[in-house]
Structures are given as C-alpha cells and as structure tokens.
Amino acid sequence: MDFKTLLSNRRSIRDFQDRDVPLPVIQEILEDTCLAPTASNGQPCRFIIIRNREVMKRISDESKGNLLADIAGNPDAPIKIYEAALRDDAFNVFYNAPCLILIIGSQEVLSLEIDCALTAAYLMFSAASRGLGTCWVALGARIRNPEILREIGIPKGCAIVAPVILGYPKAVPPASARHMPDIVREI
Amino acid sequence: MDFKTLLSNRRSIRDFQDRDVPLPVIQEILEDTCLAPTASNGQPCRFIIIRNREVMKRISDESKGNLLADIAGNPDAPIKIYEAALRDDAFNVFYNAPCLILIIGSQEVLSLEIDCALTAAYLMFSAASRGLGTCWVALGARIRNPEILREIGIPKGCAIVAPVILGYPKAVPPASARHMPDIVREI
C-alpha cells in the first residue's frame, strides 16, 4: 500500500464489522509502534489489549459517568459538546468495536503525552496498512473507579493517554472537512 | 513506497546533504499533515517554515542558553544529560539542517500537545515517503527572547510544540535499539 493510499485509508472509523481482530495481528501492529520516535528514545509506552466487550462496556459507562460529573462541575468545559451523547444510555463511546488498545505510561515521564501520541499515530497507520480501522476515543479515558483500574491492570502512577479502538471497518469514509495548512510565516 | 519501507525509512536524521528543500515540496508535506486526526477535528496546528540558516542558528543559540539556565536552576532536570552538548559552541541543535518547521498552536487548546504530535507524525511519514529525512528536536523549542519570537512570528498565546528539522539525508541509518511491545495485560 503506497503512502497516498495509506493516507486516504487512515480514517477515524466508528462502524465495524462483527469480526474479531486476531491477537497475532495486534502483536504485529504493536511491534510496528515500537519504531515510533520518543523523547531521548525513552520508549515509555505500555499497552493494554481489551477484546472483552463486557469490559469495554464497563469502561465506557465509567468514563461517561465521570465526564458528566466533570461537566456538572464545570459547565464551560469543552467536553460539554458531547453531553447529549453521554446522556444516551445506548451510546457506547467505543462504538461497539471488537478491540480497544489503551496506550499508557508513567506520569513521571515529562514527554508522555507526546510519546504516546506519536506511538498512536504508528498504531493507526500500521492498522490501516493491514486493512484495519482505528479511532482515538478520548471520551474513553476518564476512568477513576479503582476496581475497574485494577481489572484492566493500570499500574500505579500510570495514565491512559490514548484509548484507540481497532477493528475491520464496514466502510472507509472520506476525510471530514480539513482546512489547508495554516502557515504563519515563511522565512 | 509500501508501509514496511516507509517504516524503515522514517528514521531520526541528523546528517543532511547540502541541498535546499523546495517550498512546493514543503507545501505538499504540510498538506498531508492536515489529514492527521485532531481532537474533535479541531485542527489547531499552525506552521512556521524556516529555511534561513542564520535564523536557525539564532534559535539554536537562544534555546541552548535557556536550557543551560534551566539546568542551573534545577540540576535534577532530565535535560541535564545534554549539558555537555549544550555547552559546546560548535553544536547546533538543528544539526545544520536546511529547513526547520515549527508546529505551533494556541495554548488554550487542551489537546494541543497531542494534536501537534499526531500532526508531526504525519509530517515525518510524508517526508520519508518523498525521500526526505526529519528529526523532532525538542532541544530547539526553548525560546524566550521576545525579539526572536517576533522575528519568527510566533503569535501571542501560541506555544511551539514540535520543532522538526527537514532535509535530504546523507544516509538513512538503521533504527536505534527498541524493545518489544510492553503489553501490561490482555483481556
């Protein structure tokens, strides 16, 4: 798959075939992500692979509840645009995807957000190159319940930076509207 | 260029041919970056293109001085591992690359670091697909001098997230050592 095709295939996918993603495929994708650049080659990213839909549903419900509580505490929060969706019991933030990868890492790493985002980009491109679809679902990261944190295995001191769903897309939609590059100055 | 080749060609490049990068090539690369996913499709990334080596040298000197001052103020700063290099007058943090792209954005955007990192990953892959090399040079972002900020056109309230050098590599080195994916749990 050449780069232009890869670019047009890397879309945010929110509608998946009812088809599991085999573990060896996930392993290959995660191996590709290890080639991502990280600050001082620190490689701080760790992964949790979730293919159990009941666990994903529990994370979705937990995150929705916490986001709604955050909105109640701060009506100016940018997340407020999602309030109606979050109140909808039928809405699963993971769009019923067959797999969720959590990219996590120690909060002591200053570059953690950037390192995990670069790693997530590798994950998304690697998945697209194999005909799989992904979507970074920021709404799925607000987990506070210690029982759920224990169940999914988040080590102490670690934060979830990138919750990325993974599966075989029903279709690859065209890109949503984009503006041209905003070039402030050319020197 | 297929994905495996792209993966092996996206290396951090620190040694460049003495050959300018034409503006239309930079424009094409920046257009590709606009396809990067950003939180709620907010597209907050803006770009400054610098091909003037004197300006790049001024930014390098300014950033080195500020980093050394930061180390003096906090000897435990992780940046201390670079102290010897920063004290070397001959060391240009941009490795004498012919071009520097600053990815910047408003500090009011909560997801700015993540959005810019995803955009930088697109920039690096797009460049690699065209035979160009890049390196995210975090050492080049510590600019405080208002005159330099004005000269390079950083708008008020904006932060430099990703300073990425760009040029034609003398060679594409093999990947630096990587560990296998650190899978904490599989559910």
Interface residues (C-beta under 8 A of the other chain):
Chain A: M1 D2 F3 L6 L7 R10 S12 L23 Q27 L30 E31 D32 T33 C34 L35 A36 P37 A39 S40 N41 Q43 C45 R46 F47 I48 I49 I50 R51 N52 V55 P78 I81 I104 L110 S111 E113 I114 A117 L118 A120 A121 Y122 M124 F125 S126 S129 C135 W136 A138 E151 I152 G153 I154 P155 V161 A162 A175 S176 A177 R178 H179 M180 P181 D182 I183 V184 R185 E186 I187
Chain B: M1 D2 F3 L6 L7 R10 S12 L23 Q27 L30 E31 D32 T33 C34 L35 A36 P37 A39 S40 N41 Q43 C45 R46 F47 I48 I49 I50 R51 N52 V55 P78 I81 I104 L110 S111 E113 I114 A117 L118 A120 A121 Y122 M124 F125 S126 S129 C135 W136 A138 E151 I152 G153 I154 P155 V161 A162 A175 S176 A177 R178 H179 M180 P181 D182 I183 V184 R185 E186 I187
